[in-house]
Amino acid sequence: MSDNKGLNWTASGTGLTRNDPTLPVITNIDFKNGMIGLAQNDSTMRKTTDGGLTWNAVSFSGPVHHYDLRFVTGSQQTWISTGANYQVNDVGSSISYNDGQTWIAVDDSSLHTVVDFVSENIGYSGGLNSSISQGGVFKWMDPSSVASPVAVSAQFIYPNPAKDEVTVNGLLPGMEAQVQLTDMLGRIIWVQKTKPETEAASINLPAVTAGIHYLRIEQNNFITNHKLVIR
């Protein structure tokens, strides 16, 4: 540990061990603040309350995954664990509201790799693509509700340039999306709402002056902007 931005370091042991010396002793470690943190390997979890000087075993219950372990930024005691290994049945994600003592399953079918939160309500995890535009990234909207993370699509539009119609690929089926067309100065020209049945939706473009425009797509509180040339 270092208390001077990495200039000097002091070694401290977590007490974690593994039978296989070729594997890392600590698989995941994260801190909620300057003093309190959790460290984990495949079978054991330890907690520090003094900035890493000493570590004590955590007697936890519930499913804990082992790909990543992360404190939810802005929360009081909320942590997320993720799994992405079918071979050892370590798949999905789980959540703890009491600093790692009790874990609740969030989902058990999606592969989640690295996870991080930008706020108490919004977080992202990496995943494996189930299609060309689906499954590579997952988004949590509210961990306090134990709602399953939603796959974020890799969105793109075609053809581009376009004339009368453009297809938006990578939408979330069954969820309303708002499509907005603006000019180069940001002035809104046209707005349309759609509820796609599949990942792709065809949008009929209004009659506008040919040139460069921007297509703004909002769905599930996720916004993307695309440069669109209209002929």
C-alpha positions in Angstrom: 0.0 0.0 0.0 1.0 3.6 -0.5 -0.3 6.8 1.2 1.8 9.2 -0.9 0.5 8.6 -4.4 2.9 5.8 -5.1 6.2 7.4 -4.0 6.7 4.8 -1.2 5.1 1.4 -0.7 4.5 -0.8 2.3 3.8 -4.6 1.9 0.9 -6.1 3.7 -0.7 -9.6 3.4 -4.4 -10.2 2.8 -4.2 -13.8 4.1 -5.6 -15.2 0.9 -4.0 -18.4 -0.4 -4.4 -20.8 -3.3 -3.4 -24.4 -3.9 -2.1 -23.7 -7.4 1.1 -21.5 -7.1 0.8 -20.6 -10.8 -2.4 -18.7 -10.2 -2.7 -15.2 -8.7 -3.4 -15.2 -5.0 -5.7 -12.2 -5.3 -8.2 -12.3 -8.3 -10.1 -9.1 -7.4 -9.6 -6.2 -5.1 -11.5 -2.9 -4.8 -11.9 -0.1 -2.2 -15.1 1.9 -1.3 -13.0 4.6 0.2 -9.5 5.2 1.6 -9.9 2.7 4.4 -12.5 0.0 3.5 -12.0 -2.6 0.8 -12.6 -6.2 -0.2 -10.2 -8.7 -1.7 -11.2 -12.0 -3.2 -10.0 -15.2 -4.8 -12.0 -18.3 -6.0 -13.1 -19.4 -2.6 -12.3 -16.7 0.0 -13.1 -13.1 0.6 -11.3 -10.7 3.0 -12.0 -7.2 4.2 -9.9 -4.3 5.4 -11.0 -1.3 7.4 -7.6 0.3 7.9 -6.5 1.0 4.3 -5.0 -2.5 3.7 -2.8 -2.8 6.8 -4.8 -5.7 8.1 -7.4 -8.0 6.5 -10.1 -10.2 8.1 -12.1 -13.1 6.6 -15.6 -12.3 5.4 -18.2 -15.0 6.2 -20.5 -14.4 3.3 -23.7 -16.1 2.1 -25.2 -16.3 -1.4 -23.7 -16.5 -4.9 -20.4 -14.6 -5.4 -18.9 -14.5 -8.9 -15.2 -14.4 -9.5 -14.4 -12.4 -12.7 -14.7 -9.0 -11.2 -15.7 -7.4 -7.8 -16.6 -3.8 -7.7 -18.0 -1.2 -5.2 -21.0 0.7 -6.6 -19.8 4.4 -6.7 -22.0 6.7 -4.6 -23.7 3.9 -2.6 -23.2 3.1 1.1 -22.5 -0.6 1.1 -23.4 -1.9 -2.3 -21.0 -4.2 -4.3 -21.4 -6.1 -7.6 -19.7 -9.4 -8.6 -19.6 -10.8 -12.1 -18.8 -14.1 -13.7 -18.0 -15.2 -17.3 -16.9 -18.9 -17.1 -19.3 -21.6 -18.2 -16.7 -24.3 -17.5 -17.0 -23.8 -13.7 -20.6 -22.6 -13.7 -19.5 -19.0 -12.9 -21.9 -17.0 -15.0 -24.0 -14.0 -14.3 -23.9 -11.3 -11.6 -24.8 -10.8 -8.0 -25.2 -7.9 -5.6 -24.5 -7.2 -2.0 -26.1 -4.4 0.1 -24.0 -5.0 3.3 -20.4 -4.8 2.2 -20.1 -8.3 0.9 -21.7 -10.3 3.7 -24.9 -11.3 1.9 -25.1 -11.8 -1.9 -28.3 -11.9 -4.1 -28.3 -13.3 -7.6 -29.1 -10.6 -10.3 -28.9 -12.9 -13.4 -27.4 -16.3 -14.1 -27.3 -16.5 -17.9 -25.2 -13.6 -19.3 -21.5 -13.6 -19.4 -20.2 -10.5 -17.5 -16.5 -9.6 -17.4 -15.2 -6.3 -16.0 -17.8 -4.1 -14.3 -17.7 -0.5 -13.1 -20.2 2.1 -12.0 -20.2 5.8 -12.9 -22.8 6.6 -10.3 -25.1 4.9 -7.8 -27.6 4.2 -10.5 -25.7 3.5 -13.6 -23.0 0.9 -14.3 -21.6 -1.1 -17.2 -20.0 -4.5 -17.6 -18.2 -6.1 -20.5 -19.7 -9.2 -22.2 -19.5 -11.5 -25.1 -21.4 -10.6 -28.3 -24.4 -12.7 -29.0 -24.7 -11.1 -32.5 -23.0 -8.5 -34.5 -24.7 -5.7 -32.5 -25.9 -7.3 -29.3 -24.4 -8.4 -26.0 -20.9 -6.8 -26.0 -21.8 -4.3 -23.2 -24.4 -4.5 -20.4 -25.9 -1.6 -18.5 -27.3 -1.4 -15.0 -29.9 1.3 -14.5 -30.6 0.9 -10.8 -28.8 -1.7 -8.7 -31.0 -1.0 -5.7 -33.9 -2.7 -7.5 -31.9 -5.9 -8.3 -33.0 -5.5 -11.9 -31.0 -7.5 -14.5 -28.6 -5.5 -16.6 -29.7 -4.7 -20.1 -27.6 -5.5 -23.1 -26.4 -2.3 -24.8 -26.4 -2.6 -28.6 -23.6 -1.6 -30.9 -25.7 0.7 -32.9 -25.1 1.7 -36.6 -27.1 3.1 -39.5 -27.3 2.3 -43.2 -27.3 3.3 -46.0 -25.2 6.4 -45.5 -25.6 8.5 -47.6 -29.3 8.0 -47.6 -32.2 9.5 -49.5 -35.7 8.6 -48.4 -35.1 5.9 -45.7 -32.4 4.8 -43.3 -32.2 1.6 -41.2 -31.1 1.8 -37.6 -29.5 -1.5 -36.4 -28.8 -2.3 -32.8 -32.0 -1.2 -31.1 -33.6 -3.0 -28.1 -36.7 -4.8 -29.4 -40.0 -3.9 -27.8 -38.7 -0.7 -26.2 -39.8 2.7 -27.5 -37.1 4.8 -29.1 -37.1 8.5 -30.1 -35.3 9.4 -33.4 -34.4 13.1 -33.9 -32.9 14.7 -37.0 -30.9 17.9 -36.7 -29.0 20.1 -39.1 -25.3 21.0 -38.7 -26.2 23.9 -36.4 -28.1 21.6 -34.1 -31.5 22.8 -35.0 -34.2 20.1 -34.7 -35.8 19.4 -38.0 -37.9 16.3 -37.3 -38.7 13.9 -34.4 -40.3 10.5 -34.6 -41.0 7.8 -32.0 -40.8 4.1 -32.9 -41.1 0.8 -31.0 -39.1 -1.8 -33.0 -40.0 -5.5 -33.0 -36.4 -6.5 -33.8 -32.9 -5.0 -33.5 -33.3 -3.2 -36.8 -35.9 -0.5 -37.7 -36.5 1.3 -41.0 -37.0 5.1 -40.6 -38.7 7.1 -43.3 -36.8 10.4 -43.6 -38.6 13.7 -44.1 -38.0 15.8 -47.2 -35.0 18.0 -46.3 -32.2 19.9 -48.1 -29.4 17.5 -49.2 -26.3 17.7 -47.1 -24.9 16.7 -43.7 -27.3 16.0 -40.8 -27.3 14.3 -37.5 -29.5 11.5 -36.3 -30.0 11.4 -32.5 -31.5 8.1 -31.1 -32.6 7.8 -27.5 -33.7 4.5 -26.1 -33.7 3.1 -22.5 -32.0 6.3 -21.3 -29.1 5.6 -23.7 -28.3 8.2 -26.4 -26.4 7.8 -29.6 -25.6 10.3 -32.3 -24.9 9.5 -35.9 -23.6 11.7 -38.8 -26.0 11.2 -41.7 -25.5 12.4 -45.3 -28.8 13.0 -47.0 -28.8 13.0 -50.8 
